[in-house]
């Protein structure tokens, strides 16, 4: 969004960045922001669950290592 009016949907929050740093968080509805490059808006979905699964879900044997900086399971 380059400038002006922006719309925040019910499942989003408006994150207003001023010169690239957080300035405000807005709720659903119509809002206004200053023109780019002064302000920009991100609209992340806040009701959506993000899941990151590492590995294949099966337990495997512990891996042996001689590195003291790696914790053993």
Backbone bond lengths (Angstrom), bond angles and torsions (degrees), N, CA, C in turn:
res aa  C-N    CA-C-N  psi(-1)  N-CA   C-N-CA  omega(-1)  CA-C   N-CA-C  phi
1 X - - - 1.438 - - 1.525 108.35 -
2 X 1.288 116.78 126.60 1.453 119.47 -172.86 1.526 113.28 -87.00
3 X 1.321 119.19 -46.33 1.463 119.84 -178.43 1.507 110.25 -164.50
4 X 1.324 115.43 158.33 1.441 119.52 170.26 1.503 115.70 94.32
5 X 1.316 114.68 -137.41 1.462 122.66 -173.51 1.527 109.94 -83.67
6 X 1.322 115.93 138.01 1.460 121.00 173.75 1.521 108.93 -135.43
7 X 1.321 115.48 153.35 1.468 121.75 -177.26 1.525 109.43 -113.93
8 X 1.329 115.25 129.99 1.458 122.00 176.10 1.525 107.21 -103.65
9 X 1.322 116.37 121.95 1.461 122.10 179.34 1.535 109.96 -76.75
10 X 1.355 117.68 163.16 1.474 120.44 -177.97 1.527 114.46 -59.28
11 X 1.335 118.21 -26.76 1.464 120.02 -179.10 1.531 112.30 -96.54
12 X 1.338 117.07 13.99 1.459 122.10 -177.70 1.529 111.23 -124.30
13 X 1.325 114.92 167.05 1.462 122.15 166.71 1.514 106.44 -129.85
14 X 1.308 116.10 141.83 1.454 120.42 176.42 1.517 109.54 -88.37
15 X 1.310 116.93 122.86 1.458 122.03 177.91 1.524 106.90 -108.06
16 X 1.322 116.06 109.32 1.463 121.51 -177.95 1.526 108.31 -90.25
17 X 1.335 115.02 125.09 1.457 121.46 177.63 1.519 108.68 -109.20
18 X 1.321 116.53 126.38 1.462 121.52 176.63 1.522 107.55 -109.80
19 X 1.331 115.50 115.71 1.461 122.57 -173.87 1.523 110.99 54.51
20 X 1.339 117.04 36.59 1.454 122.57 175.31 1.507 115.84 85.25
21 X 1.335 118.56 -1.62 1.465 121.93 179.38 1.516 109.54 -116.17
22 X 1.343 115.48 148.72 1.456 121.00 -177.90 1.532 110.38 -56.14
23 X 1.341 116.33 133.46 1.456 122.00 177.31 1.520 112.00 -122.73
24 X 1.353 117.48 -33.70 1.462 120.20 -175.67 1.525 109.37 -164.42
25 X 1.320 115.65 157.11 1.458 122.85 172.33 1.517 107.22 -123.70
26 X 1.333 117.18 128.52 1.458 121.29 -176.81 1.520 110.38 -117.32
27 X 1.325 115.34 152.53 1.456 122.02 179.33 1.517 111.53 -92.99
28 X 1.338 116.58 -172.62 1.463 121.30 -178.47 1.530 112.66 -58.71
29 X 1.340 115.30 146.18 1.455 121.57 177.83 1.511 111.26 127.67
30 X 1.345 114.70 -171.18 1.454 121.49 178.90 1.534 109.21 -92.91
31 X 1.323 115.65 139.44 1.457 121.79 -178.63 1.520 108.59 -142.44
32 X 1.345 115.46 170.04 1.459 121.29 179.10 1.528 109.03 -126.76
33 X 1.337 116.29 141.83 1.456 120.29 172.42 1.521 109.12 -132.24
34 X 1.320 115.80 156.47 1.460 122.08 179.33 1.528 109.77 -68.90
35 X 1.322 117.68 157.93 1.463 121.08 -176.96 1.533 112.96 -62.53
36 X 1.337 115.29 151.06 1.459 122.24 173.17 1.520 107.70 -66.16
37 X 1.265 123.41 137.56 1.456 132.14 15.86 1.525 114.13 -95.47
38 X 1.333 117.91 5.98 1.462 119.54 179.50 1.518 109.93 -68.51
39 X 1.328 117.43 -53.42 1.468 121.28 179.42 1.514 110.24 -131.35
40 X 1.324 114.35 150.50 1.460 121.73 171.36 1.524 106.94 -141.04
41 X 1.330 116.64 163.92 1.464 121.48 -175.76 1.523 109.47 -129.23
42 X 1.325 115.59 135.43 1.462 121.89 170.62 1.524 106.95 -111.00
43 X 1.331 116.73 146.33 1.465 121.17 -177.79 1.531 110.25 -124.89
44 X 1.328 117.72 74.07 1.465 119.25 179.82 1.532 111.58 -74.26
45 X 1.318 115.67 144.84 1.464 121.67 173.68 1.524 107.40 -75.01
46 X 1.328 117.31 124.63 1.461 120.16 -176.15 1.528 113.23 -104.08
47 X 1.309 118.03 -7.85 1.467 119.75 178.81 1.513 111.23 -103.64
48 X 1.306 118.07 2.19 1.454 123.20 -178.56 1.528 108.85 -93.32
49 X 1.327 116.88 129.99 1.459 121.24 178.44 1.525 109.41 -87.33
50 X 1.317 116.05 130.32 1.457 121.77 176.81 1.524 108.07 -108.81
51 X 1.316 116.48 125.42 1.455 121.90 -176.25 1.512 108.85 -121.69
52 X 1.311 116.75 132.23 1.456 122.51 176.61 1.514 107.55 -120.08
53 X 1.322 116.24 115.60 1.454 120.76 179.49 1.520 108.19 -105.61
54 X 1.315 115.35 123.70 1.448 120.81 178.72 1.518 109.11 -99.80
55 X 1.317 117.40 135.22 1.455 120.94 -178.28 1.512 110.63 84.16
56 X 1.314 115.42 -169.40 1.455 119.17 -177.31 1.527 112.36 -105.26
57 X 1.321 118.15 6.93 1.459 120.76 176.80 1.517 114.24 89.60
58 X 1.338 117.54 -13.86 1.469 120.45 178.81 1.515 109.27 -94.48
59 X 1.329 115.63 143.97 1.456 119.17 177.04 1.513 108.77 -79.63
60 X 1.293 114.60 138.65 1.458 119.25 177.09 1.516 107.98 -125.65
61 X 1.274 116.52 168.45 1.457 121.30 -179.65 1.511 111.07 -64.88
62 X 1.317 115.06 155.28 1.458 120.02 -179.90 1.518 109.54 -66.57
63 X 1.263 116.17 141.51 1.451 121.33 178.54 1.523 108.42 -90.54
64 X 1.303 116.87 133.42 1.449 121.65 -179.75 1.516 109.97 -85.35
65 X 1.322 115.71 140.04 1.454 121.08 176.94 1.521 109.36 -148.69
66 X 1.299 115.91 151.72 1.464 120.90 176.57 1.520 111.50 -97.09
67 X 1.333 117.24 -1.57 1.454 121.33 -178.85 1.529 109.27 -77.41
68 X 1.339 119.56 117.35 1.474 120.89 -178.47 1.523 113.38 -71.72
69 X 1.334 117.71 -11.29 1.469 120.95 -178.83 1.533 112.43 -87.96
70 X 1.311 118.16 -4.73 1.461 121.94 179.71 1.513 108.55 -105.96
71 X 1.335 115.87 123.22 1.467 121.17 -179.91 1.518 109.19 -73.97
72 X 1.323 114.84 141.36 1.471 120.23 178.34 1.517 108.80 -95.81
73 X 1.321 115.35 141.97 1.461 120.81 -179.68 1.506 111.50 -87.54
